Amino acid sequence: MRLIHSLPLSFLASGLVIVLCLCTACVFGPSTSGQPANPSATDVGIVPIASNYLNKSFTLEEAASAVADNYQNQVNGSLQNPTFYYIKGENVDESGKAERWIFGARVGNSTSMLIYDSTGASRITWQGLLPEQVINTASILSPASIIKIAYPENQNITGDLQLEINNGEYTVTAPSGSHPQEYRINATTGVLIATYA
């Protein structure tokens, strides 16, 4: 009889011990000395990998050749080169090299954005409109020449210019805060068309 009465008290005592252990863990918790126990396991969000490979830049000719080759491989070895109607260079430096080139291209009724950067060439199907005028990269001034026209003394060149080619014109856009911030230049003659603050 004495054993039956002591069982509920045993359960109550065990429950109290468990609750006290949990409360102690909540109050004291892990060490909060300001330094994590394992610094390599700290979550700092997305961090770019420090590598020269990722920051490589390319000439317009290198990128155009690479995306044309990639396009032919993706359409089962077709010998037909894509026709470019729009070109954009991102993070362009004073030598005219860009970290990424984007080409608005058309072959027949198919429209694509062909991209070339340090990860290689890729193709994205594009449903949007492209300019009507074809860009012949062999008959336009090089990006390096256009940048020298926009910046004849290399002033204020930070290496993160944006360059676009369409409808017979280059548009060189400088980072925010630059004056002027945008130049429009004829792609074949190099004549400065306009500047915008």
N, C-alpha and C positions, 0 to 999 in steps of 0.2 A: 504494500500500500504506500509506503514511504517513497518507493521508486517512481510510481505514477505521478505523485505530486512534484517530484524534483525534475521531471522531464520538461514541463513548460518553462520552468526557471532556467534550465540549461539552454533551451532554444532562445530565450530572452537574452541571456548573457552572451551567447554566441552572436546574436544579431547586433547587440550593442558594441561588441568588439569590432565587427565588420564596419559598422557606421563610423566609429571613431577612426579606424584606419583610413576610410575614404575621406573623412573631413580633414584629417592631417595631410593627406596628399593634396587636397584642394587648397588648403591654406599655405602650405610650404612649397608645394609644386617643385618644378625643376629649378635649377640655379638660374637666377636672373642677373648675373653680374655684368651684363652688357655685352659679353662675348659669348657666342654660341659654342657649345661643346665641340662641334666639328665644323670649323669655318668653311670647309669645302662643300658642306651640305646646305649652306645658306641659300635661300631662294632670293635671287636678285633680279628676277624677271628675265627678259631676253637680252643676251649680251652677244654682240658680234664677235666672231672668232677672229683673232688677230692673225691675219695672213695676207701676204702680198698677192696671193692668187685671187682672193676675193676683191681686191682693189685694182685689178688689172684693167687697163684701158686699151681701146682698139681704134684703128683708123676706120673711116667709112668704107674703104675698099675691102679691108679684111672682113668686116661685118657683112657687107653685101655679098661677098663670095661665099661666106659660111652659111648664110641663110638660104641662098640659092641652092647650094649643095644639099642642105638639110631638106629643103622643099622637094627637090627631085627624089631624094630617098623616101620621103613620106608618101609620094604619089607613084610608087612602084617604078622608080627608075625613069620617069619621064624626062626627056631631054629638053623639054620646054622650060625656059627660065621664067620666073615670075616677073611681072612688070610692076615697077614701083610708081606709086602715085603720091605717097606721103612718106617722109623720113623724119625721125626725131632722135636726137642724141641727148643723153642725160649725163650730167656731171662731166661736161666737156672742158678740157684744159686748153692752154694757149697754143698747144701743138695741133689742136683739132681732133685729138683722140677723146673718145667717150667711154664711160664705164658701161653704158647700155645703149644699143641702137635698136630702134623700132621702125619697121618698114610696113607701110600699108601697101599691100600687093594684090594683084589681080591676075588670074590665069583663067581665061574663058569667062564663065559665069561665077567662078569661085573667088571670094574675097577673103583675105586673111591678114592678120597682123603677125609678121615674122620678127622674132626677137632674138638678139644676140648680146650676151654678156659673159661674165666669167664662168657661168654654169654651162655655157654652150648655146646652141641654137634651139629655138622652139617655135612652134606655130600654133596660133589661136584662130579659130574660125571667127570671122568678123561679119556682123549683120548690118553695121552702120555704113554710112556713105563715105566715099573717098573723093578727093578732088578729081577733076576730069583730066588735067594735064599730066602726061607721062613724065617721069623724071629719068633722064639719061645721066647716070652718075659720071660717065666719061666726058660729058660735054658741059658740066657745070664746074665752077670754081671749087677748090677744095675747102673743107671747113677751116683749115689753118689759114688760108688766104682771106677768108671772110672775117675771121677773128682779128687778123691784122688790120683789116679795113675798119672794123668797129673799134679796135683798140690799137691805134697806130704806134703808141709808145709803151704798150703792154701795161698801161696803168689800170689799177683796180681789177686785175684778173685774179680771181681766187680759185679757179679750177673747178667751179661748180656752175658753169654756164649751162643753159639749155639752148639747143639749136634745133630748128624745124625747117624743113624744106617742103614747099608745096606751091603750086601755081606759078612756078618760075621765080620764086623768091625764097631767100633765107630770112628767118627771123631768129635773132640772137637775143636771148633773155638773160639778163644779169640777176643776181640774187636780190631779194627785197632790200630796199634802202639804197641801192645803187642809182646813180644819176648820170646819164639817162638809164632807164631800166630795160629798154627794148630798142633794137635796131632792126629795120627792114632793109634788105639789100638785094639787088637784082642778082640772081644766081649765076648768070652767065657773063654779065658785064662788070659786076662789082660796084655798080653805081648805088650810092646810099639813097634810098627812097624816103625814109622817114626815121625819126627817133621819137620815143615816147618816154616821158618821165615816170 
